[in-house]
Amino acid sequence: METLSYKTVSANSATVNKNWVLVDAQNETLGRLASKVANLIRGKHKPNFTPHVDCGDNVIVINAEKVRLTGNKWDDKKYITFSGYPGGQKSSTATEMMAKKPIFMVEAAVKGMLPKNKLGRAIFKNLYVYEGAEHNQEAQKPKELKLSELK
């Protein structure tokens, strides 16, 4: 009797194939951009995805200051920071945050979509966000990726 035998392939740090990907955030909606970037960083688009291994790609996001928000989020969305001291909680709107730190908006959106554990913190280090169109990773020869091509 002949049977088909399939083995479940589990990736590890030695067998992972990590690529460099360049994503342009110009005129992209923040949440949709963040969910697609989080999937790229996590590696969920790869056939050998393993939940407990960093098997995702290194992602470079450029033009972070040109990201869009829909509806009234520019005024309604709040970013809250807490220093740890009594009375040390501060909040700012998305408009104020974009004027001060546009990189933070993209990083916070992606970080919120990653696992809240050691692996999530390690995977977050594979994200590089830049305000303008210039980036420091030319030596890695990143492949430009259109977000419209992804699911």
N, C-alpha and C positions, 0 to 999 in steps of 0.2 A: 504494500500500500504506500503510495507516494503522497506525502503531505507537504504543504508549504510551511516553511518555518521562518518566521520573521523575528528578529531580535530587536528589542528596543535599544536605540542608540542613545547613550547618555554622554553628553559632552563634559569635558573637564578642561582645566586651564591649559593643558598641553595640546589638546585637539581643537581648540577654538580658533576660528579664522576671523580676526577683527579687521574691519575696513575703516577708512576715513571717508566721511560723507560731509558734503557742504550743502547747507540749506539756506536759502534766501528768504528772510521773513518779511520782505517788503509787501505791503498790502495783504498780509495774511491775518486771519482772525486769531487772536491770542490763544484761546482754548483749543481750537482745532490744530493749530501749529504745535502746541504743547503735547497734545495726545499723540500725534504722529511722531514727534521727536522722542517722547518717552518710550514708544514701542520700538523705535530704532535703537535707542540706548539699551533697552532691556533685551533686545534680540528676538522678540516675538515674531518677527517677519522671517526668521530663518527656519529651515526644516529641522535642524538639530537643536532647537530651543530646549534648554534645560532650566527649570525654574530656580534651582539653587546655585547656578553658575553664572558668572559675568560673561555672557556669550554675545553681547550686543556690539554695535559699532561705536566708534568715536565720532561724535557729531559736532560740527562747527556751524553755528547760527550767526549769520551776518545781517546787518541792517535791523537791529533790534529796536531802534528808535522809530521805525516806520511800521510797526505792528498796529493792527486795528482792534478796536473794541466795539461791540454792537450795542445798540440801545442807549440807555443812560448810564452805562457802566463807567464812563469817564468821570462822572460826578458821584455815583452811588457806590462804586467798588472801594472798599477800605483796605488798606494794608496796615496791620497793627504790629507794633514792636513793643517789647517789654524788657526793661533793663534789669529786672529782678528786685529793684528797690520799691518801697511803698510810693505810690504816685508816679511810678516810672513808665506807665503805659502811654504810648503815643500812637496816633493814627493819622494817616494821610490818604488822600484820594488818589485815584489812578492818574489824574492830571498832574498832581504834585509829584508823584513818584516818577512819571515819565520825564518831567523836567529835571529831576534830581538824578535818578538812577534808572535809565531805561533797561539796562541789562538785568537788573533785579526782577523786573516784572516777568520777563521770559523765564529766568531761573526759578522763580517762585512757582510759576505755573507748572513747569516740568517737574520740579521736586515734589509737588503735591500729588503727582500722578505716578510716582515711583513707590516701591515698597518702603514701609517705615521700619527698617531693620538695618543690620550691618551691610547687607548686600546692596540695599537701596542707596546707602551713603557712599559705598564704593563705586557703584554704577554712575552716580551723579558726577563723579570726577571725570567721566568721559564726555562731559558736555562743555563746550567752549563757546561763549556768547560774546559778540562784538557789536558795538554801536554802529559803526560804518561798514563800508564794503571791504575794508582791508582786514586781514587777519594774519596771525603769526605762524600758521601751520602750512606754509607753501611747500616746505621740505617733505611733508607727508603725502603730497600729491592727492588731495581729496577729490573724490568723484562728486560732481554736482548732481543733486537730486531734486526733481520737481515734486512738490508735495501733492500735486494733483494726480500723480501717477500712483500714489499710495492709497490704500483703502482707508 
